[in-house]
Amino acid sequence: MTRIWNESGFQNDDPWVIETEETKAGSNQKPIVSLQSFIERAEAGETGLGVLIQPADDVRRVAPYLDRIALVALSFPAFNDGRAFSHASLLRERVGYAGEVRAVGDVLIDQIPLMLRVGITSFAVTNPVALKRLEEKRLPGIDVHYQPTARPAKKAEGYSWRRVS
Amino acid sequence: MYRYDEFDHAFVAGRVAQFRDQVERRLSGEISEDAFRPLRLMNGVYLQLHAYMLRIAIPYGTLNAKQMRMLAHIARKYDRGYGHFTTRQNIQFNWPKLEDTPAIMEELATVEMHAIQTSGNCIRNVTADHFAGAAADEAADPRPYAEILRQWSSVHPEFSFLPRKFKIAVTGAERDRAAIQVHDIGLHLRKNDKGELGFDVYVGGGQGRTPMVGKKIRDFLPEEDLLSYVTAIMRVYNLYGRRDNKYKARIKILVHETGVEKLSAEIEEEFRHLRDSELKLPEEDVARIRAFFAAPALPERPEGWANLAAWKKADPDFARWVDQNVKPHKHPDYGMVTISLKPIGGIPGDASHQQMDLIADLAEEYAFDELRISHEQNVILPHVALADLEAIYRALKPANLATANSDLITDIIACPGLDYCALANARSIPVAQEISKRFGSAERQAEIGELKIKISGCINACGHHHVGHIGLLGVEKKGAELYQITLGGSADNETSIGEIIGRGFEPEKVTDAVETVVNTYLGLRLSPQETFLEAYRRVGPQPFKDALYGATAEAA
């Protein structure tokens, strides 16, 4: 089963549902919709929306509607599809979106530290090894870095590209 | 060379701990081999035909004696006493036990080495001219920039799951010895009229199934924009590179399918946003990195000139070795020495632990503690006084390391092939050995002159056959091994992809076929100064086809 995790721990009352043909958000839930549908609803004046960015989507298209977004979900259909890492970077650095960004799909424990660094803030986790490790608070990251990324990090001694978290 | 500080040590220690945890998860059965595979690959651990293989990074091929001794130690303690230097200036060990690999990483970390990103769909070891810092034709040493790229790309969170592997090469010399036009990104460091440094940027070169020569997309990118521009390329590739077919996933296919104008416009647009970001390189940082690569103080050693002449006169074998394996250094009293890992009939690129220890000793005693690995799978002593050449030769000879064949027909590049590799269709090593034996006589090699043979055991082209003057590609046809011959490839400034000359040859006939090609060349060259490649470019494939298949066979 899928659980939502962020850096303060597992979140129990998460309202977000990725809408599909079969699954629709209930009355006490909030929908995450496709980019196209999001743009239509944002154009129509809706706010508080969740939008799902698929790997082939252009994430920059959400830029005109930042005040309408409550959550951006980035899809990782498979662990080795790294496009959402660039989506996250663009969303934070270029588009300037500051709200919640959630990784959905094949979210694995070894990738979560990297996802955090590009600005992803919450995780829909199904993988049993990942769930177990997160429960044990064992995140396998490295806390010194050789490159600036979207997540703010302190500069380290030495070269301009070094960061520590 | 670059030296780690506390930050670098902390990073490598963190990566070793991460890897140890991943190996433990696998050994305990917590994760399956399928889940483990991408994790081990990011740290250079492959599963081959018979065992795990570990590939250790030698950034831009530069190492010192202490590091070489560590490689010898690993060969002794964890492997079967030898290692294999690769065409990416790295080293592979073919027989480590998985449970030993974290300990190997820990030992490597003590001499500032690692195996980070020697495999996987990420930015691989950045390669550079093996004569960097010593060659006379150099505008500037490319290694500071290779080092900056190495650091910046290490565990880069945005670019760790690219469509496919990604290879960057840098040269700072007029003559390209780093094969930059067959890399995903090739950087040519130049000086402009004002004395400033910048890069010509090539993108989309590569070998493999679909060999392509890189396209120049930038003239003289300012030095300070290096990381911003490379980030722009990487981001465009990460977003738009094909992921539906691993054989079409390299950036060369994206360049080809999108068109170089359109793709470079997208890169420039991305770069426009990134140019004034935190990625801009401060001059003081570049200067600090550059200082690590300052050439050693080379004392005047003019006595070498007379000594060398006398030694050469007294010993024709020594003379041949000097003429072939020692290249002019920018300091006239010095030379750049190629230690051949291609003994006649040997396995190209292999070195025993004793040989590695000996090379380390010589580097310390005579060569300012500097060593390089060339992409042609040899070891280089970049700074050697002419006055010390005789002593080095005397030490190398009994260790079977003094073969005078640099750039000659027996200086063969070969992939590990079907003897080790799970991907191979055919063996490479035995073919290389047989060709080496056939042309082993020093006189015959000298007569033939510069001729690069490159052998790959499958279409992935790890043996660089596409850019061999003579390339051999092992294929499997109806259960039997067959070797296709390509002619006219080259990876220098005039990079070209070799042309397939005709149907393939069985293992027992391929050496004869190579000999036919060589004899045809000898018969048609205008003078002994006209190299094989020059002659091929002049006459084209037909005389070789006629010689191999008969004048009428082509129509049949």
HADDOCK unambig.tbl for C-alpha pairs under 7 A between the chains (distance, minus, plus):
assign (segid A and resid 80 and name CA) (segid B and resid 161 and name CA) 5.42 0.50 0.50
assign (segid A and resid 81 and name CA) (segid B and resid 161 and name CA) 6.26 0.50 0.50
assign (segid A and resid 82 and name CA) (segid B and resid 161 and name CA) 4.57 0.50 0.50
assign (segid A and resid 82 and name CA) (segid B and resid 162 and name CA) 5.87 0.50 0.50
assign (segid A and resid 83 and name CA) (segid B and resid 238 and name CA) 5.87 0.50 0.50
assign (segid A and resid 83 and name CA) (segid B and resid 239 and name CA) 5.27 0.50 0.50
assign (segid A and resid 85 and name CA) (segid B and resid 158 and name CA) 4.96 0.50 0.50
assign (segid A and resid 86 and name CA) (segid B and resid 158 and name CA) 5.88 0.50 0.50
assign (segid A and resid 86 and name CA) (segid B and resid 235 and name CA) 6.46 0.50 0.50
assign (segid A and resid 86 and name CA) (segid B and resid 239 and name CA) 6.86 0.50 0.50
assign (segid A and resid 114 and name CA) (segid B and resid 157 and name CA) 4.76 0.50 0.50
assign (segid A and resid 117 and name CA) (segid B and resid 157 and name CA) 6.69 0.50 0.50
assign (segid A and resid 118 and name CA) (segid B and resid 157 and name CA) 6.73 0.50 0.50
assign (segid A and resid 118 and name CA) (segid B and resid 158 and name CA) 6.71 0.50 0.50
assign (segid A and resid 140 and name CA) (segid B and resid 18 and name CA) 6.04 0.50 0.50
assign (segid A and resid 142 and name CA) (segid B and resid 11 and name CA) 6.84 0.50 0.50
assign (segid A and resid 142 and name CA) (segid B and resid 14 and name CA) 5.30 0.50 0.50
assign (segid A and resid 142 and name CA) (segid B and resid 15 and name CA) 6.65 0.50 0.50
assign (segid A and resid 144 and name CA) (segid B and resid 11 and name CA) 5.78 0.50 0.50
assign (segid A and resid 146 and name CA) (segid B and resid 151 and name CA) 5.78 0.50 0.50
assign (segid A and resid 146 and name CA) (segid B and resid 152 and name CA) 5.11 0.50 0.50
assign (segid A and resid 146 and name CA) (segid B and resid 154 and name CA) 6.70 0.50 0.50
assign (segid A and resid 147 and name CA) (segid B and resid 152 and name CA) 5.46 0.50 0.50
assign (segid A and resid 147 and name CA) (segid B and resid 156 and name CA) 6.96 0.50 0.50
assign (segid A and resid 148 and name CA) (segid B and resid 278 and name CA) 6.97 0.50 0.50
assign (segid A and resid 159 and name CA) (segid B and resid 285 and name CA) 5.74 0.50 0.50
assign (segid A and resid 161 and name CA) (segid B and resid 279 and name CA) 6.86 0.50 0.50
